[in-house]
């Protein structure tokens, strides 16, 4: 198995797992912090997709889908390619609000499609 297949398999497993975990969860559930200072399910799912998008854009030498395909807008965020959750304070993570599970999963799928071409 070469490194490309490893990436693709990993990304597909991530989406499959997220589909199982997020299916039928309402926005208030995916955005709930289980305890103060913890990250919500929505923030974690967004952060995973953002990291994958950033990594792939670096590998392919292209801009991130987050900014070029207006995903930032769908998440109600600024068009900042550095905004991936890394370095977010607990307050910033708590303020994050995922619109719904479909948007989270659709963004993950778009990242995979870029990877699989």
C-alpha positions, 0 to 999 in steps of 0.5 A: 500500500502506498501513502496515497492509499493510506490517506484515502483509506484513513479519510474514508474510515473517518467519514464512515465513523462520523456518519455512524456517530452523527446520524440523526443528531440535532444541532443542539446535541452536536454543539453541546459541551459535555463539561466546561472546557470540553469540545463539542462533537460538532467542533471535533468533526469540523476540526478533523475535516479542517485538518484533512483539508489543510494537509491535502492542500499542502500536499497538492499545492492548492488552496483549501476547499474551505475557502475556495468552495465557501465551506467557511460560509456554510459554517458561519466563519471567516474565510481564514485558511488558518482557522482549523481549530488548532490553537483555539482557546476553550472559549473559541471552541465553545463559541463554535456552532456547527449548522447541522450534521449534513454540513459536517459530513458533506464537508468531509465528503468533499475533502475525500473527493479531492483526495480520490480525484 
